[in-house]
Amino acid sequence: MVKLIASLLVLAVVAQQAYGDFKSLSKKDSKSFAPVQRNEGKKLKQNNDHGQDQIVKNDEYSGECKGSLEVPEIPKGWMDLKDGCLNGMRHQIQEEINASYQYLAMAAYFARDTVNRQGFAENFFKAAKEEREHGSKLVEYLSMRGQLTDSVSNLITVPTVAKQEWKDGAAALEDALELETKVTRSIRKLIQTCEGKPYNHYHLVDYLTGVYLEEQLHGQRELAGKLVTLKKMMSTHGELGEFLFDKSL
């Protein structure tokens, strides 16, 4: 038992001594790596005429640290999306953003406490998000084709929403259907431009046809069906029909 106690005391002394050595070494290292205090690029200069100290810039520290990284030259033959097709893509991105803002205006109107058509509001908020995602996907496609290395500042212009109120839900759905039809026509025009001579961008045309045009046509059909159903309910039940339709959205 005595030997055990003695061993523990020895270990405690050794541990305390090791901790003291480590603490002193840490203080020494921290001093060696302490940041150098500078006089902020200035020094005092004695003015012999008036006996006053003037602060002047120290030439040793007044220079700015500048660095540059030049863009390396690489072959540009793969960046073949240009001219009319590229301009059409930029125009389509703006069309998608315009539609997104218009849907946001519709959603904000029906979300008002004085209107309180939460079904319509949620439906239009969802439509605004989809249109915004469409624009983002087109931007990603341009990036994949190497077309966002410059002239990015004028890629999207924040649109002005002309119409911000609707007399009822049917009027809003009619405007939404016309808006989708406009976007669809713009996509078709873009497809015709990019598949014709001298461009013939097969990959882009297939992307627009298989993804965007497919979704646009289904969206138009869905809006047309909702509009017909709503008008039937309003013709027989009036505002109550709109209220019940809103609950089904």
QUIBELWO-V848218 format. One record per pair of residues at least 24 apart in sequence whose C-alpha atoms are under 8 Angstrom apart, sorted by sequence separation. I is the first residue (numbers start at 1). GAP is how many residues later the second one is. If there is no record, write none. Layout:
i=(I:I)
gap=(GAP:GAP)
This chain:
i=(103:104:103:187:188:102:187:100:101:100:99:100:184:100:100:99:100:184:184:97:96:97:96:180:96:97:96:180:181:180:93:94:93:92:93:177:93:93:177:176:177:89:120:173:173:174:173:109:105:109:109:170:101:105:106:97:102:105:106:98:101:170:94:98:102:170:93:94:97:93:94:81:80:90:79:81:106:78:79:79:103:169:134:99:99:96:95:95:92:92:92:89:88:85:88:85:84:85:84:85:81:117:120:123:119:118:119:117:118:119:120:119)
gap=(24:24:25:25:25:26:26:27:27:28:29:29:29:30:31:32:32:32:33:34:35:35:36:36:38:38:39:39:39:40:41:41:42:43:43:43:45:46:46:47:47:49:49:50:53:53:54:55:56:56:57:57:58:58:58:59:59:59:59:60:60:60:61:61:61:61:62:62:62:63:63:64:65:65:66:66:66:67:67:68:73:73:78:80:84:87:88:91:94:95:98:101:102:105:105:108:109:109:110:114:120:126:126:126:127:128:128:129:129:129:129:130)
